[in-house]
Amino acid sequence: MPTYRISKEYYENMAPHQRAEMLEAFDVDADGDIVIPYAHKGYTCNGTEIESLNGVKAVSMFSGAGGLDIGTQLAGVPVMASLDIFEDSVQTLRQNDYFKNTLHECGDITQIDGRHYSGILKKENPEKLIIVGGPPCQPFSKAGYWVTNEKRNSSEDPRNMIEPYFKIISEILPDGFVLENVESIMHPTNCQAVEAIYENMGRLGYKCSVLRTNAAEYGIPQKRKRVFFLASKKPIDASLKQTNGSEKECAANPGMKPYERVIDWIGKFDTPDYYKEEKLAAEGKWEKELACVPFGKNYIALTERAGYPEPVFVAGKRYWLSLLKLHPFLPSWTVIASPGHWEGPFHWKNRRLSIRELAAIQTFPDDYTFYGSVNSRHKQIGNAVPPLLGKKVVEELCKWI
């Protein structure tokens, strides 16, 4: 089993009482370095052949970097065609051998109709067909709650692609489909969007189950809450059994595993070989303060509330993501597409996370590559469905179609 080391230089600036409390969780050698045995839990996909299980095949919309598409194929459902409006995302899909048999198109879903797919459906002739996709979530994100209800009008937001998604579904009429979105779509403020989803399903004759998930509860090394609407022409009562939980939950459920440790997914990638072309140093206004934040904590560690000797911040006055730092033994917090300059999660070595680390936290395969600038790749990863969660969701849908 490989060993990972964290030099004391990465935690020596912390307040003495916070440092002492943090170190209780670790083994420390004679030099003061933290020593962690770990097991890399990544996997690869390129070069793998995909065979359809039970004759089910898929068409993907809003495919992005392919998180849900990878999960779909891992579930034994080949993706026949993908569509995204962002050219870099389409190039990402095209350059990965895992999708060598998929037709990848860059285009606007509002400019096509079901007839667009008649040729490939006739050629592939699937016994059963599903559509998978996550319409853009910006109109329903928590960030929108800073705006009053009168001004938000999320149902009229041009980024709301739910209706175009249902237009394609109504013209193709698959056996089932997945509609993924952020957890906050279920907030009362977004009731019109949810009502539209149910109304469209009922109009088209689909039955529905809703899965409200936290990725960390299903073996993903990341706390990430999302909602999946699963639809079938047949009666459906879909569910996902929680597989991972807290120490208390594991004690009460002998078959449950502990939450994934992020060190087991990203420890391997903490070498310049994996990020030599990226600038990961967290430099600027709060550089010194970041080094004072204990592992697993955020800016609140430097407030009076946390007993910090000379408080730098006031608790509750900054975004919760401010100076948020990973803890090696816990899942990561949500990886977001476009973080602010001092929004985390940051690495415990007081730097930004690399593209390879971000991808691993999302459970993208180790050999999966991303196209575009660093910012573009970060955005693609942050917007994605964790592939290993997508696999579980698609497997569950296939039981009911």
N, C-alpha and C positions, 0 to 999 in steps of 0.2 A: 504494500500500500504506500503510495507516494506521501511525502511530508511537505506541508506548506509552512512557511515561516513569515512572521510579521515582526520586523525589527522594532525595538523599543522607541526608535526615533519617530514612529508614527503615532505614538500615544503619550510620549513624555510631557507634552505641553498641556495635558488635561489637568483639571483641578484635582489635587491629591485624593480627596474623598471619592470623586467620580471615577478616577483611574483605579483605585483600590477595589471599588465595587465591581467595575467592569472585568477586572482581571480574575475575579473569583470563578468565572466560567471557563478559564483557559489553563493549560499547562504552560509554564514559563521556565525556560532553561537558565543555566547559570549566568548567561550574558544578558538576561532580561528579555530575550526574544520569545514571542508566543510561538508555540509549535503545535501544528494541527495535522494529524493524519487524515487523509481524505480519499474518496474514491470518485473518479470522474464518471459522471452519469450521462454524458453526451451520446449521440448516435449519428449515423451517416445515412444518406438517402441516394445520392447520385450513383448511377450504375445499377440501381434496383429495378427489376421488372415488376410492373403492376398487372395483376390479373383480377378481373372482375369477379367478386363473390356474389353468387345468386343472380348474376346478370344485371346488377345495378350499375348505372353509370351516371355521371353528373355534368351539369353545366354550371360554371361559376360566374357570378357578377360581382362587381366591386372587388376584384380579386386582390388588389394591392400587391404586397410582396409574396403572397401565397400561403399565409399561415393557415387559413381554413382549407385551402386547396391541398396542402401537404397532409393535413389531418384527414381529409376526405380520402386521399389515396392510401394513407396508412390504414384506413378502415376497410380497404379492399374495394374502393369505388373509384375507378379511373375517371379523371376529369377530361372530358372530351374537348371543351372549349372554355376559355377564360376571357374576361373583358374588364378593362380598367381605363380610365381617362388619363391617368398619369403615365407618361412615356417611360420614366425611369422604372416604375414598377413592372411594366410590361417587359422591359429589357431584363429585369431581374428574373422573371419567369422563363424567358427565352434562353437565358444563358445557363440554366440548371438542367442537367441531363434528366433529372427526375420527371420533368414534364416534356420530354422529347416527343411524346405522342399526342400532346395537347395543342390545339389551335389557339394561339395567343393573339388577341386583337386589342388595339388601342382605340378607344372610341367612347362616345357619349351614349349612355343607355337611353336617353330621351330621343335619340335620333334613329333608333332601330326598332323593329318589331319582331314578333315571333317567327315570321317568315324567314328572317335572317338565318335562323338555325335549321331550316327544313332540310338543307343539303346534308349537313353533318349528322342529323338525326336519322336520315334515311340511310346514310352510309354505315353508321355505327349500329343502328337498329337495336338499342338497348331493350332488354326485357322489362326493365323498370328504370324510370328516370327521376332524378332529384335535381333541384336547383339549390345552390348554396350561395349565400352572400350576406354582407353586412352593409346596408345603406349608410352613407356618411353620418357620423354621430354628432357633429358639431352643434346642430340645433338643439340637441337634448342633453348636452354636457352640463356638469355642475357649474362650469364657469359662467354659463348663461344666467345663473340665479342671481348674479350681481346686477342684472338688468330687470326692470320691473316687468310684470306680466303683460302690461299694455304694450310695451315696446318689443317684447321678445317675438311673439307671433311665430313660434317654432313650426307650427303646421304650415305656415306660408313661406318659411325660409327657403330660398332657392337651393340650399344644400340638402334639403329634405328630399331624399330620393325614394321614399317608401312607395309613393304612387307609381312612379315609373317601373319600380321593381314588380309591383303587382300587375302592371299592364303586360309585361313580358310573361309572367306566370299565367295570366288569363288567356294568353294566346298560345302558349305551349302546353298548359295543363299537365304538369308533371305528376308523378305518383305522390310526391311529397317535396317539401322544401324546408330550408333553414333560413331564418331571418335573425341575424345577430345585431345587437346594439349595446350601448352603454347601460349600466344599471339605472341611471337616472332617467331613462325614458319612462320608467314606471312612476316617476314623481308626479303628483297631482297636476303640476303645471303643464305636463305633457300629455294630459288625458286625451286630447283630441287625436294625437298621433296613435296612441294605443287603440282607441276606439276605431280609427281608420283601419288598423291592422285586422281587428276582429271582424269588422264589417266586410272587408274585402275577402277574408277567409270564408265567412258565411255565404257571401254572394256566389263564390266559386265552388262551394260545396266541400270545403276542407274542414277537418276537425283539427283542434290545436291543443298542444301542451306547452306550458311556459317553464323553462328552466332558468332559475335565478342562481347564478354560480359565483363562487369565489375560487379562482383557479388554484389557489394554495390548498384547497380541500380535496383536490383531485391529482395531487402529485406534481404540480407545477411549482417551481421555486420562486413564486411571485404572488403577492396578494393583488388580485386583479378581479374586480367584480364586473360581470357582464350578464346580459339576458339573451337567451336563445328561444325564439318562437319556433317550435317544431310542428309542421303541418303534414297531414296525410289525408288521402281520400277515404281511408278506413278509420274506424274508431281508434283513438290513440290516448294512451295514459303513460306518457314517457316520464322517466325520472333518471337521475344519476345518483348512485350510491356514493356517499362521501367515503373516501379512502384514506385521507390524511387529516390529522387534527392536532390540537394542543396536547400537552402532557395529561391534563385532566380528562380530555375526551378519550385519549388512548387508554387510560386506566379504566374508564367506564365501558369501553368497547374493545375487547381483546384483539379483534381482527384488524383494528385500525392502526395505520402507521403514523409516525411523527411527521410533522411538516418537513418538507425538503429543506436541507441546508444549502444555501446559495453557494457556499464554498465548493460543494461537490459538483457544481455546474460551471463555475467560472474560475476556480483555482488554477486549472491547467493553462488558462489564457493570460495569466499575469506575468508576461514576459514581453519585452520589446518586439520580439519576432511577430507578434500578433497585432501590434499597433504602432509600428515604426513610422507610419505615414500620418499618424493622427497626433493632434496636440491635446493632450489630456491634462496638462497642468491646470489646476484651479488657481489662477492668478488674478489679483485685483483687490478690491475693497475689503472683502471678508476672508481673504486667504489665511491669515493668522487665526481667525476665529474658527474656521473649519477644522483646523488641526486641534482645536480644544474640545471639539464635540466627541463624546464617547461613541463607540460602535453601537449602532442601532438607535441612536438618538438624533434629534434635530436642534434647531436654534434654541428651543426652550431649555436645553441643558445649560445655556449661558444666561439664564434669567434668575431673578430673585426667587421665583417659585421653586426652582431646582436647587436652591442653596448655593448658587454660584457666587463666589466671594466679591467680585466686582462686576455686577450685572451689565451685560452689553445690550441686551434686548429686553422687551417687555412681552411676556407670554400673551398670545392671542392677537398680537399686532402685526404678524407676518403670515404669509402662506405657510401651511403646515409642512410643505415640501422644502422650506428654506433650510439649507445646510443639512438636509436629511442624509444620514450615512448608513450604509449597509452594516449588518452584523453577520459575520461568517456562518453562525449557527442557525440563522433564521431565514425565511423566504425574503426575497426582495420586496420592496414596495412597488407599486405600479410604475412600469416604464411608460413614459408619456412621449408623444411625438415631437413636441416642440417646447422643451423646458426653458424657463428663464435662466439668466446667467448664474444665479445662485440657488436654483431649484434642483433637488436631487431626484433619485438617489445617487449619492457619491460613493466611490470606493472607500473602504476603510483605510486605504493608504493616502487619503486626502487628495484624490484626483478624480477626474471624470471617468465614467465607464467607457470602455472601448466599444466599437461596433460589434466585435466578436463576443464580448461579454454581454452586451445588451441582447444580442441574438440568442445566446445560450439561456439567459434568464427567461426569454420568451419560448424556449424549447425548440428553436429552429435547429436543424441538423448541423453538426460541426462542419460539414463540407458544403453547406449551402452558401452561395455567394450572392452579394447584393450589388446592384448597379447604381452609379451616380456619385455625387459628392458626399462628404461625410454627413452633412445636414440632411441630404436627401435619403441616405441609407438609414439614418436615425429616425427620420419621419416614417419611412416604410415599416421599420421594425416596431415603432411605438404604436402604429395604427393597426397592427396585425392581431389576429386571434392566435393564441399559443397553439401551435400545431398538435401537441399531445392532448390538449383539451378539445380541440376540434375533432380529433379522432374519436374520442369518447362520445361526443355529441352526434356525429354521423353514424356511428355504430348503433346508438340508441334509436335514431330515426329509422334506420333500416329494419329494425324489429317490427315496425308498425306499418310499413307500406305494402 
